Amino acid sequence: MSDKTDTTPPLRREGNHRPDNAPFAPQEDGAAGLTPWSKDVWLEIDPILKQIMSHPFIAGLLDGSLPRETFVFYIGQDALYLADFGRILAAAALKAPRAEDAAFLCESALSTVQVEGALHEGYLKDEKRALAPTPANLLYTSFLHRHLSRSPFSVIMASLLPCFWIYLAVGRHIQSLAGDASGNPYRDWIDTYGSEDFARSVDGAIRLCDRLAAAETPARRAKMTEAFVLASRMEWMFWDSAWRLESWPV
């Protein structure tokens, strides 16, 4: 993989600038007298976000130069990941203390199966599918399953949030620089994750986590933050593993 060592940030179009990484501005929690948890953790992962936005995989999505082989490898791994992620969302719904939270998670699980599944089918048509998860993929899903089985609902949600939020941030980042991505072979992917429909789902996940965090003890909020940060690191690892066409070393 010696030809994939460049880490040049994505090219910028004239008249555009790097967007604010945060697609939402969480509301102040006046009742609890706290700054929303999401605002604090989004600032905490800013170094990780910068590494994601400047990664050559994202640069290739932005200008359409990402090799087809690399993208198909990524989509195959993402299909495996989201099969697990959808199940985790559905299982988390059973742990939700409020009916509306359970409904949100069930709707998100269904969207994962339907909308993103259709996106994968479009790109993977007539292509060889990934047969097994990469080390990065397995690490990430195992991490989420571990929280699902061992952690309280608030920490489970914190571990799931980066998959929502970072994908929206990447989609919006690319849209702000590439415009309508006309002619880009990955336009459908970009439009899916930069869409208003997806943004509403992300907003729901953020607000749910903020409400849960506001009701938690400082120690439990710290656990939420730890889970969020670790999952964000694994988001970078997932992009990077696709760029490297990661395989098991032995």
C-alpha positions in Angstrom: 0.0 0.0 0.0 2.9 2.3 -0.5 0.9 4.5 -2.9 -1.5 5.4 -0.1 0.6 7.3 2.3 -0.4 10.9 1.3 -2.3 12.7 4.0 -2.9 15.9 2.1 -6.2 17.5 3.2 -9.1 17.6 0.8 -8.8 20.2 -2.0 -10.9 23.4 -1.3 -13.0 25.1 -3.9 -12.7 28.8 -4.5 -15.2 30.7 -2.4 -15.6 27.9 0.1 -14.1 27.5 3.6 -13.9 24.8 6.1 -17.2 24.5 7.9 -17.8 24.4 11.6 -17.4 20.8 12.6 -20.6 20.9 14.6 -23.8 20.7 12.5 -25.9 21.5 15.5 -25.7 24.0 18.3 -27.1 22.2 21.4 -29.4 24.2 23.6 -28.4 25.3 27.1 -29.9 23.1 29.7 -31.3 25.7 32.0 -33.2 23.4 34.2 -30.0 21.5 35.3 -27.8 24.5 35.1 -25.4 22.6 32.8 -23.9 23.2 29.4 -25.2 20.3 27.2 -23.0 17.3 27.3 -22.9 17.1 23.5 -21.3 20.5 23.2 -18.5 19.5 25.6 -17.8 16.1 23.9 -17.9 17.6 20.4 -15.2 20.0 21.4 -13.3 17.2 23.0 -13.1 15.2 19.8 -12.1 18.1 17.7 -8.6 16.7 17.1 -10.1 13.4 16.0 -12.6 15.2 13.6 -9.7 17.1 12.0 -7.9 13.8 11.4 -11.1 12.4 9.8 -11.8 15.4 7.6 -8.2 15.5 6.4 -7.9 11.8 5.7 -7.1 10.8 2.1 -10.2 8.6 2.1 -12.4 11.6 2.7 -10.4 13.6 0.2 -11.1 11.0 -2.4 -14.8 11.0 -1.7 -14.8 14.8 -2.0 -13.3 15.0 -5.4 -14.4 11.6 -6.7 -10.9 10.3 -7.1 -11.2 7.5 -4.5 -10.4 4.2 -6.3 -13.4 2.1 -7.0 -11.7 -0.9 -5.4 -11.2 1.1 -2.1 -14.8 2.3 -2.0 -16.2 -1.1 -2.7 -14.0 -2.5 0.1 -15.3 0.2 2.4 -19.0 -0.3 1.5 -18.6 -4.1 2.0 -17.2 -3.5 5.5 -19.8 -0.9 6.2 -22.6 -3.3 5.3 -21.2 -5.8 7.8 -20.9 -3.1 10.4 -24.4 -1.7 9.9 -25.9 -5.2 10.1 -24.6 -5.3 13.7 -25.3 -1.6 14.3 -29.0 -2.1 13.4 -29.3 -5.1 15.8 -27.7 -3.1 18.5 -30.1 -0.2 18.0 -33.1 -2.6 18.2 -31.7 -4.2 21.3 -31.0 -0.8 22.9 -34.7 0.1 22.4 -35.6 -2.7 24.9 -33.5 -0.9 27.5 -34.9 2.6 26.9 -36.7 4.0 29.9 -39.1 6.0 27.8 -41.4 4.8 25.1 -40.5 7.7 22.8 -36.8 6.8 23.1 -37.6 3.2 22.2 -39.6 4.3 19.2 -36.7 6.5 18.1 -34.2 3.6 18.3 -36.6 1.3 16.5 -37.1 3.8 13.7 -33.3 4.3 13.5 -32.8 0.5 13.3 -35.3 0.3 10.5 -33.7 3.2 8.6 -30.3 1.4 8.9 -31.8 -1.7 7.3 -33.8 0.1 4.6 -32.2 3.3 3.5 -28.5 2.5 4.1 -29.1 -1.0 3.0 -30.4 0.2 -0.4 -27.4 2.5 -0.7 -25.0 -0.4 -0.2 -26.9 -2.5 -2.7 -26.5 0.2 -5.3 -22.8 0.4 -4.9 -22.2 -3.3 -4.4 -24.3 -4.6 -7.3 -22.2 -7.1 -9.3 -19.3 -6.7 -6.9 -17.7 -9.3 -4.7 -18.9 -8.8 -1.1 -16.6 -8.7 1.9 -16.8 -12.1 3.6 -15.5 -11.2 7.0 -15.0 -8.1 9.1 -11.6 -6.4 9.3 -9.8 -6.0 12.6 -11.0 -2.4 12.9 -14.6 -3.4 12.1 -14.6 -6.2 14.6 -13.1 -4.0 17.3 -15.8 -1.3 16.8 -18.7 -3.7 16.8 -17.3 -5.7 19.7 -17.0 -2.4 21.6 -20.6 -1.5 21.0 -21.8 -5.0 21.9 -19.8 -4.8 25.1 -21.6 -1.5 26.1 -24.9 -3.0 25.1 -24.5 -5.9 27.5 -22.7 -4.2 30.4 -23.5 -0.5 30.5 -26.5 1.7 31.5 -28.7 3.1 28.8 -27.0 6.5 28.9 -23.6 5.1 28.2 -24.9 2.8 25.5 -26.4 5.8 23.7 -23.1 7.7 24.1 -21.2 4.9 22.4 -23.7 4.8 19.5 -23.8 8.6 18.9 -20.5 9.0 16.9 -21.8 6.7 14.2 -24.7 9.2 13.7 -23.0 12.5 14.3 -19.6 12.0 12.6 -21.2 10.7 9.4 -23.4 13.8 9.2 -20.4 16.0 9.8 -18.5 14.3 7.0 -21.4 14.5 4.6 -21.9 18.2 5.4 -18.2 18.8 5.2 -18.0 17.3 1.7 -21.2 19.1 0.5 -19.8 22.5 1.7 -16.7 22.0 -0.5 -18.0 20.0 -3.4 -21.4 21.7 -3.9 -23.9 19.4 -5.5 -21.1 16.9 -6.3 -22.3 16.8 -9.9 -20.4 14.0 -11.8 -18.9 12.6 -8.6 -19.3 8.8 -8.6 -20.0 8.9 -4.9 -22.7 11.5 -5.0 -25.4 9.2 -3.7 -23.3 8.4 -0.6 -22.6 12.1 -0.1 -26.3 13.1 -0.5 -27.5 10.4 1.9 -25.2 11.5 4.8 -25.6 15.2 4.1 -29.4 15.1 3.8 -31.9 16.8 6.0 -33.6 13.5 6.8 -30.4 12.1 8.2 -29.8 15.4 10.0 -33.1 15.1 11.8 -32.2 11.6 12.9 -28.8 12.8 14.2 -30.5 15.7 16.0 -32.8 13.3 17.8 -29.8 11.2 18.9 -27.9 14.2 20.2 -30.9 15.5 22.1 -31.6 12.1 23.6 -28.0 11.9 24.9 -28.1 15.4 26.3 -31.3 14.7 28.2 -29.8 11.5 29.6 -26.5 13.2 30.5 -28.3 16.0 32.3 -30.0 13.5 34.6 -26.8 11.5 35.4 -24.2 11.9 38.1 -20.8 13.4 37.2 -19.2 10.0 37.3 -21.8 8.5 34.9 -21.4 11.6 32.6 -17.7 10.9 32.5 -18.4 7.3 31.4 -20.6 8.6 28.6 -17.8 10.9 27.5 -15.3 8.1 27.6 -17.6 5.9 25.4 -18.2 8.7 23.0 -14.5 9.5 22.5 -13.5 5.9 22.1 -16.2 5.3 19.5 -15.0 8.5 17.7 -11.5 7.1 17.5 -12.9 3.9 16.0 -14.7 6.0 13.4 -11.3 7.2 12.3 -9.9 3.7 12.4 -12.8 2.5 10.2 -12.0 5.1 7.5 -8.3 4.4 7.7 -8.7 0.6 7.5 -10.7 1.0 4.3 -8.1 3.3 2.8 -5.4 0.6 3.6 -7.6 -2.3 2.5 -6.9 -3.7 5.9 -6.6 -7.5 6.3 -5.7 -9.8 9.1 -1.9 -9.9 9.6 -1.8 -13.7 10.2 
